Amino acid sequence: MINSNQTSARGVMNTYSQGAAYNSPEQSAIIRSSQERSREFGLAVRQAPDYSGASHQTVSALLEENHFLYQHAAPVMETLYEQIANTHSMVLLTTRTGTILHSLGDTDFLEKASQIALAPGVDWSEKSKGTNAIGTALAEGQPIVVHGNQHFLQANQFLTCSCTPILDPHGDVIGALDVTGDYRSYHQHTMALARMSAQMIENHMFADVFPTEVRIHFHARPEFIGTIVEGIAVFTTDGRFLSANRSAQFQFGMSINALRAHTFSSLFGVGISQFFDHARAADGNYFRLCLHDGVSVCCKSELKFAKPSAHLHGQPSTFNAPSTAYKKKKEDKLPLSSLKYLDTGDPQVSSVIHKLRIIQGRDIPIMILGETGTGKDLLAQAIHNDSTRSAKNFVSVNCASIPENLIESELFGYEEGAFTGAKRKGSTGKILFANEGTLFLDEIGDMPLHLQARLLRVLQERKVNPLGSGREVEVDVAIICATNKNLKDMIANGSFREDLYYRLNGLVVKLPALRERKDLDVVAKKILASVCPGEKRISISQEVMDVFHRYAWPGNFRQLFNLLRTAVVMAESAGEIQLSHLSDEFLYDIQAAPLRQTIEQAPPPVPSTAEPLLSPMELRTPAAYNLENVAIEAIAQALRTANGNVSAAAKLLGVSRNTIYRKKHLLPDAVWS
């Protein structure tokens, strides 16, 4: 069955009524054990905690040592933080021993957090801080909420913390993900969001660790393949079991240790050679297999043999730019892989593509301007794909997501012994890794000023000097950069170098915001086709398209993609997306703010069936609204996965059965069967 690393403390999503701590028998037993350990460590409730932080050099070494974890967790942390923004909270990533690696937080809470050293380099293990969610979750090997006075040290009792361990693809704890906030602002669904985010991180790690092995993605329902609840199992080419994610273990009904005694044929009932035949015949589409217990599952597997995972050899990979890499993974189904596919009928975009085609093959740097979410990263990838450099690496660097103390070593690389904690054989920087290929500098406006000078020198001399090295290495890269900032204003206030600006802006193109484009119908249909499961085809009603044309789209394509992906699931049985199939948050937005008016047509009324699920009081807190939405969707998915079995769904989510029953009136009837 499920091992201790998968089984969470039950009921951690229950509401803390009026701030009272949750006191289930399981939770209470864990807290008692943790507090006993805290006393054994020699800690006292009223003692001043050790809030001493680590040096800048030590933090850099920690991040380098835990780079694999950080690169996969950072983009997921950003998404999680978007869900809890403005709730007096912060998101933390830690090492497997409880030292903080990275944090994101609300400005109003950061000041309080700094007073208790919720910052990179600080140790939050039980031995250092007593009972707390980070230390206790890692000590117990399971998710845990520590609320208010359940913290051992009195100084930390104004906090509520929800933490879950993160497992590497071999089933070992590699770190932890924590959401910490003021205990008065705790929301009942925070733990579920943290668990879902940790599972997302774990799933994304598999591709890097097992790039050439046989990796099969499966689920009883095809629409769940590609989501966090899909099963992922990895085998050698001769059928020997290597690893499986949490959802796969759940579907097999065995822990990872038990699965190690199995082979592909004993788990799926067919030999590995027969599986290869099925996969080749499917040609990238879904096909069916039966699990060992007779349950039929939908499978997908790409029989590609990629280059060995770069992190295993001490080299950076093209996946090392966390935010862009994660966005690309979320959008990799869009059929927009080269310039011709991006040209979907909008005059402004057509003009941009025409200019780009004229300079193809010339050594001219390209600067892409545009709002967040307008597809600057997709355009950069398309430019590379259509270039003579397409057979070489496309290396993406998000200058806003890499910590300032790491970006220099990330870009330029370093020699062995360049700083404390440096890898024994050093590290090739991303500029050198892009040699003969394309280097994409996303959010270039966020590059620290002192590194702008080093980048300028590289661009001028075409040579890189790694940290700690006395040698220079020649490099040949095509440069594409992107920003949503006004670089000329930054030049005027001294935060961006004028000489670098004029080195980068060989050709400047601007992508229009979604609200400005004339090809919304075409783009929406392309996105819809990419998110429809299997051969299923779902259309968009004219009423919905009318609303789309008048909506301001503050999140641009990213918002439209996520909206349609959810709507496809909601409208599966209807075959056409109606207003009632759109997310409640979107419907709330179009009710709360007037749509963009056109002279020819007034905005259609929103039907009464689209009323928000929360009360007017709860709607005053947008973050709480998002959390409720996400939690209900997660419960519905879990019930479908468990074929309506409430106990199994509760175990999958790590909540009590009562939590699911309390939401029954908000869930569709279909999930209970």
N, C-alpha and C positions, 0 to 999 in steps of 0.2 A: 504494500500500500504506500501511502505518502510518508516520506521520512521526516525527521524533526526539522530539517532545514526548510521544508515546505509548509509545515503546519504552523499556523500563526495563532497567537492568543485570541480566543474567540471573543467576539463582541466588541472589538476595539473601535468600531465605528459608532457605537451607541452614543447618543447625545449626553453631554455633561450638563445635566439640568441645573441651571443657575450656578454653574461653576463647580458643582460637586464632583469629586473624583469618581471614576468608574470603579466599581468594587465587586466584579464577578469573582468567583472562587479561583479561577485560573489566573486572572490578573493579580489578585491579592497574593496568591502563592508566589508568583514570580517576583513581585515587589518585595515580599518578606525575605526571600532568598537573596535578592540583590542587596537589601539593606544589611543583612547579616554579613555578607561578603564585605560590604563597605566598612563595617566595624572591624572586621578582621584585618583590613588593610591599615587600620590605625587612624581612620578619619573620624572627626567629631562634627556633629550637626552644625555647630555654630562657628566652626573654624573658618578663617579666611581662605578661600580656595586658592590654589596655585594657578594664577592666570598669566604666568610668564609665557610669552610667545617665543617663536623661533626666529632666527636671523633670516634676513632676506636670502642669503646664500642657501640656508638649510631648506627654506620653503621651495626654492628653485630645484634643489636636489630631490625633494620629496615629489614634486610634480613630474620631474623627469623619470624618477623611479616608478611612478604610478601612471605613466603617460597613457598606456593602453586603456586603463580604467577611465582616466580623465577625458580622453578623446571621444569615447562613446557616451559618457555621462553628461558632459557639458551641454550639448544641444537638447537633451531630454530635460535637464534641469531648467533650461530656458522655457520650454513648453510648460513644465510643471509650475514654474513661477508665474507665468501668464495666468494660470488658473487660480492662484491664491493671492495675486497682487491686491494691494490695498486692504489686507486683512491683518496688518501688524505682524507679519511673519517673514521668515527667511528660509531658503533651501540650502542645505549643506551636503557636501560630499566628503566622506572620510576614507582613510585607509582601512585596511582590515584590522588594524590595532586601535582605531578610534581617533587618529589625528586628523584634523580638518585639512582638506586639500583645497576646497573651493567653496564660495558662498555667493548667493544672490539674495537681496532682501529689500524690503520697503525702507525708504529713507527714514521714516519716523521711528522704525524699530531698530535700525542700524546703530543709532546712538546708544540705546539700551544694550544692544548686543556687544558693542565695543567695551562696555563696562565689565562684562563677564567673559570677555575674550572669546566670543563666537567668531573666530577669525582663523585663516589659514595658519597652520603650524602649531596650533594649540591642541593639547592632548585631552580628549574627553572620554577616556577609558574609565571604567569603574574604579580602577586603582587610583586614578588621579582625581576624579570628580564624584565618586560614589554613585549611587543610583541615578541614572539619567538615561534617556532613550537610546542614545548612541552606544554608550558603554554596555548597557544592559541587553540591548538587541544583539550586539556582537558576542557577549558572554553567553547568552541563551541560544544563539543561533536561530532566532525567529523575530518577526516583527513585534514591536511593542509600543504602546503609548504610555508615557510617564507624565502625569498631570499634577501641576501645582505642588502641594505638600508631599506628594509621593517622591519627589526629589530628596535625596539624602541630605545634601547641603542646603541649609536655609537660604543662602544667597541665591540659589537657583529656583526657588519655589514660586517665583512669579511667572515661570515658563510652563507651557505645555509642549511636549515634543513627541512626534510620531516618526519612528525610525524603522527601516527594514534593511536587513543585510542584502548585499548584491553578490550573486554567485557567478564565478567565471564559467566558461563552457565545459570545464571538467567537473563542475559541481562543488568547487571549493569557494569559501568566502574570500572575495577580493576587496570588499569595501562595504560601505553603508550609505544609504540615502535617507536624509532626515529633514523633516519640516518642523521648525521651531517657531513659536510665537507667544504672545502674551496669553496667559491662561484664560483671561476673560474673553478672548476673541476666538477661542478654539471652535472649529467647525467639525461636525460629526463625520464628514466624508474625507477628511484630510488623510487618514490612514489608508483608505482605499486608493486615493490618488497616488500616494507614495508607493504602494505595492505595485500598482499598474505601471508606474514610471520605472521602477526597478526591473520589472519583467521586460519592459521595452528595451532597457539598457542591455539586459542579458541576451535578448534575442539578437540584437545588433552585433554583439561580440562574436557570434558563431561564424559569420562570414569571414572575419579576419583570422580566426584561429584555425578553421578548417576550409581553406580556399580550394584545395584540390581533392578533398575526400568526397564521398557520396553523401550529399545532404538532401534529405527529403522533408518537405513541408506538408503537413497533413491535418485534416480536421473532418469531422462528420459532415459539416456544412461548408460548401465551397466558398461562401462569402466571407468566412472567417480566416481563410488563408491569406496571409499578408498582414494580419492584425496581431495584437499582443497575445491572443488566445490560441494561435496556431501552434501545433506541435512541430518541433524541429528535432529530427534524429539524424545522427551522423554515423556512417559506416566506412570501413575500408573498401577498396574495390573488390576484395574477395568476400565481403559480407560480414566482417567482424565488427561488432558494436564498439563505438568509440564514446559517444555522449548523446545526451538528450536534454532538452530544456524542461522547465517545470510543467508546461502544458502537455508535453509528450509523456512525461512520467505519469501525469494524472490520467491521460487517455490509456496508457498501457496498464495502469494500476500497479506500477512497481516503482520502487526507488531506483536511483541511478546505480547504486551498488548491486541491486538485484538484476538490473538490466545488463550489467557487465558479463553476466553468465550466459547471455543470449547472443544469437546471430540474427542476421536479416531474415533468414528463412523461418526461424522459430518465432519471430515477432510478427511477420507479415504473411506467413504461410506459403511463400513462393521463394524460389532461389534468386540470388542476386542477378544472375544472367537473364532470368525471365523479367526481372524488374527493369533491367537495361532495355530489353525489347519493348516493354510497355512505355517507358519514358521516351524512347526514340520515336515510336509510333505516334505518341501524343504530340510531339514536336512543340514542346513548350506549353501545351494546354493541360487541363486537368485529366486525371484518370483515376480509376477506383481500385483499391486493394482492401483486403480484410485483415483486421488485427487478429492476434492469436486467440482472442475470445469470441471471434465471429462478427464483431462490429465492423460495418463497412465504412471506410473513410475515403474522402477525396484527397488526392495527392498531387503534388507538383514537384518536379525536380529538373534542374537544368544540368545536363551532362557536359559541363564545361570544365576544362582544366586550366585554372588561372595560374598566374605566377605565384610562387611561394609568398606567404604572408610576410610583409616587410618588417613588422615589428619583431618577428622571431629572429631576424638576422641583424638587429640593431640599426635598421635603416627605416627612415620615415616612409610612409606610403601615401598614395593620393587620398587616402581616407583620413589623413591626419588633421584636416581642417574641420573641427567638429560641427559647427553650425551649418556650414554649407553642405558638408557631407550628409548630415541628417536630413536637411531639406531635400537634397537630391534623392535620398532613399524614399522619402515620402512622395516625391513627385516623379519617380523613375518610370511610372507607368504612362505618363503623358507622351503622346506620340509627337514630341517636339524635339527631335534629337539633332536636327541640322537646320541651317538657315531656311531652306525651302519649306520645312514644316512650320517654321515660326511665322511665315508670311501667310496670314489667314484673312487678308482683305482689308486691314486697317491702313489708310494712306500714310500715317506717320510711321508705322512699323515698316511698311514697304519702302519708304524713303530711307530708313535706317539700313535695311538689308541691302538696298541698291548701293549705298555708299560703302558698305563693308565688302561687297563683292568687287568693287572697283579697286580696293587696296589689297585684295587677297594676294599672298605671295610676296608682299613688300614688307620690309622691316619697319613697320610703322606701329608705334604703341597705340592702343585703343583705350579710351576712357568712356565708361558707360554710366550715365546719370539716370536717376529715377527714384521714385518712392520705394520704400520697403515692400517687397512682395510683388513687384512688377515683372520679375523674371530675369533680372540682371545676370544671375548665375547660369540660368538656362541659355541665355544668349551667348555668354562667354564660352560655355561648353560647345555650343553649336559652331561658333567661330573656329574653335580648335578642331572640331570634327571635320569641317570643310577645308581645313588648311593642309598644306604639305607636311605638317608636323603631326598629323593625326595618329600616326603609328607610334609616336613617343608619348611621354607622360603629360597628362593635364593635371597640374598640381594647384589646388585651391587653398588659399590662406585667408581666413577671416580675421582681419586685424582687430576686430572688436571683441572676439571671443577668446583669444589667447591671452592669458595674463601677461601684463607688461614685463614681469620679470622672467618670462619664458620666451617671449617673441623673438629676442635676438638669437638665442640658440636654435629656435625653430627655423628661422629664416637662413641663417648663415652656417649652422652646424658648429661642431666643436671637436677638438682633439681630446684624446685620452688624458685625464687629469686636469682638464681646463678649469674645473671647479669641483668642490666637494660633492660627491654623489654622481659625478659624471660616469657614463657607461665606460667599461674597460676599453672598448675599441672605438670610443668616440661616437659621433653621430653625423651622418650626412645631412646638411640642411636642405630645406625645401627648394631653395634656389638651385642648388646643384642637382637635386633629384629631378628638377624640371629641365635639365640640360637637353638641348635639341628639341624640347617640347614647348609647352605653354605654361607660364606662371600667371595665375589669376589672383590678384590682390583685391579681395572684397573688403568693403568698408575702409578704403585707404585713408579716409579722413580721420580714422581712429588710431593710426600708427603714431607711436610716441615720437616727439620731435627729434630726439637724439638719434633715433634709428633712421629717420628720413635722410639724414646726411650720409649714413652708411649705404642705404639703398641707392641714393643718387650716384655715389662713387661706383657701385657695381654696374649701374646702367651705363655710366660713361666709359668705364674701363673694361667692362665685360670680364671682370675677374672677381672672385670671392676669396676672402680671407677668413677661414673658420676661427672661432674663438680658441685661444691658446695655441694657435699655429703661426709659425713664421713664414709660411709659404702662401702663395696666391695660386688659385686654381682658375683656369679659363672656363668661361661658361657662355653658352649660346641659348638664350631663351627669348620667346616672344612674350611681350608684356601686355596683359589686359588688366585694367583696374576698374573698380566700380565704387560709387558712393551715393548716398542720399543727402549728403551735406553740400552746402555752398562753399566750395574750396576757396573762392576769391574772397569771401568774407573772412575765412580762416586765415588767409594770407594777410589781410588787413589788420587782424588782431594778433598776428604773430604766432599762430598755432599751426600753421602749415607753411613749408618752405616754398617760396616762389620759384626757385630754380628747379625743384623737383616737379612742381606743377607743370612747368613748360616742357620738362623732359617726358612727362606721362601723357600729355594731351595732344598726341600726334593727330588722332581723329577722335573728336568728341561726339558721341551720339546720345540721344535721350529717349528712353522708353516711356511712352505715355502711361498714365495711371489707367486702371481698368474703366473708371467712370468716363474717361475721355475717348475710349476706343470705339470704333464703328463696327467691329467684328465680334461683338459679345456673343451673338447667337452661334457663330461658328466655333468660337473658343469653348463655349459652354457645352456644345455637342461633342467636341473632341475630348474634353475632360470627362463628360458623362460616359462616353464609350470606353474610356480607360478604366473607370471604376466599376463598371457593370460586371458582375460575376459570371465567368464562363461565357456561354453564348447568349445569356440573357440580355435583352435590349429593353431599356426603359426610356421613355420620352419625357420632355418637359412641357407642361401645359402652357398655353398662351398666357393665362392669367399670371403664372409664375414668371414667365419671361418678361411680361410688362412690368412687374415689380423689379426684376433684375435691372431693366433698362433705366429705371428711375432711382435706383439705390446708389448711394455715394461710394460704396465699397472701400472703406478705410483700410482693410487688410488686403486689397487687390486680389491677385490670382490665388494666393495662399488661402484667403478667406473663401473664395468661390470653390476651390478644390475641396476643402474640408466640409463645406456646406453640402455640396453635391454628393460627396462620399457617404455622408450620413443619410441624406435623403433617399439614396438608392436603396439602402437597407429598409427604410421606413415604407417605401413605395413598391417593394418587391411584388407583393400580391396584386397591387392595383395596375402596374404596368405603366403608369404615368405619374410624374411628380406633381402633386397639388400643393397649395399653400399649407395645408394641414400636415404635410410630410416634412416641412422645413423645420429646422431646430427652433425651439422655443426662444432661445436667445436672439436669433435673427428676427423672429416675429416680434419680439419685444422691442428690438431696435427700430423696426419700421413703424411700430406704433408710437414709440417715444419721440422719434425725430421725424420731421416731415420729409417725404421723398423728394428727389429732384423733380421739379415740374417740367413738363413739355407743353408747348402751346396747343398741340393737336389733341392731347389726351390727358385726362385727370387720372390720378392714381386710383387703382381699384381698391375697394374696401377690403379689410382683412376680416375673414369670417369669424364668427364667435367661437368656432371650434379651435381656433388658434390661440386662445387665451393662455397666458403663462401658467405654469404649474404651481408657482409659489404665490403666497399671499402678497398684497400690496406692501405690507411692512417688510417682508423679506426681499421684495424687488428693489428696495432702496439700497441694498448691498449687492452690486453687480457680481462680485467675486463669489458670494454665497449662491447666487443664481447659477453661475457656471458650475460650481461644485455639485449642486443638486442635480443639474442636467447630466453631468458626467457620471455621477453615482448611479442614477436610474438606468442610464445606457449600459453601464458595466454590469449591473444586476441582471438586466434583460439578456445580455450576451452570455453571462454565466449560466442562467437558467436554460438557454437554448443549448449551450454546450453540454449541460448535464441532463438534457431531455426532460426538463421540468422537475428534476429531483432537487428539492430545496436543500436537503442536507449536503448533497454533493456540491451544489452551487455555493452554499455558505462556506464550505471548506476551501473551494477554489478561490473565493474572495477573501477568506480570512475574517469572516463576520459571523454573527450568530444568526440562527434561523429566524428569530424574532425580528431582526433588522430587515430581512427580506419580506416577511409577512406584513410589516408596517408599511412597506411601499407597494403592497399588492394592488391597491386601487389606482396607482399611477402607471402600472405595467400593462402591456397588451395581453389579451387573453391567450394568444398563441404561444407565449413562452411557457405556459404552465402545462402544456400537453407533451 
